Amino acid sequence: MSEVVFTKMSSKGQIVVPKQLRKLLGFHKGEIFALFGENDTLILKRVEMPSRDEFERLLRWGSEYAKKKGTKRKDVMKAIEEVRSKGG
């Protein structure tokens, strides 16, 4: 991209990605984005959600991996609880 494009935030916290950038980057209505912010920088990254088949494959892989490592459901729940109690 050879030019800087400006936009502003609405009172609802919404930021419009200008049409020329959406077209250039191939962004479409309803797509999902991950956001990362630090200091005065915001990074926006399009995320492609897995298909149902891909999600099920990942779920099977995760279950098999946990089983091989001896990880139990209670171990996972405990780890989640610890992270949540730290505000993460």
N, C-alpha and C positions, 0 to 999 in steps of 0.2 A: 504494500500500500504506500502510495507516495504522498498522501496528504493527511493532515490532522483534521478530524471531524469532532465537533463539539455537540454535547447534549446536556440536559440538566435533569435533576431529580425532581419528581412531583412531590406534592405534599403527602402522598401515600408511600413515598420511598421508591417509586417506580422510575426506572431509567429506560428511555427509548433507545434502542440500537437503530441508528439511522438507516433508511432503506438502502442506500448505496453500500453500506457495510454488510447488511443482511444478504444482499445479492452477491457481493464479493465473496463472502464466507459461506454462502449456501445455508444460512439459518432460516428455519421455517417455523411457523406458528405451532405451538404445543411442544416444541423440543425442550429437553431438560438440560440444565446447566449446573455445574458445580462452581461455587464462588470461594475465593480465598482472598482475605484482606489482611494487610499489614501496613501500619503507618498510614500513608496517604495513597496506597496502591491497592487496586482491586483487580484481581485476575478472574476472568470469566472463561470457563472451559465447557464446551458442549460434551454431554455424556450420552453415550448410546446405551440404552437399557438392554439387558440380555433378553433374548426371546424366551418363551416358556421352556422350550427344550434345553436351551443353554443354561437357564436358571436351574432346571432339574438336574442337569449334568454337574453343575457346580455344587449343588446341594449333596448329591451322592458322593462327589469327591471329598467334600468337607467332612461328611459323616464317616467315610472310610478312613480319612486321615486321622480324625479324632479317635476312632476305634483303635488304629495302629499305635497311637501315642498313649492310649489308656485314659484319654480325657473323657470325663463323665459329664452329664448334663448339669449336675450340681456344681461342678468346677466352673463351667461356663457362666452359670447364674451368679456364682460368687464373684467372679471376675467382673461381670457387668455391674453388680452391686458396688464393688470397690471403686470402679471408675465413676459411677454416678455420685457416690458419696464425696468424691473429690471435685465435683462440679464439672466433670468432663463429659 
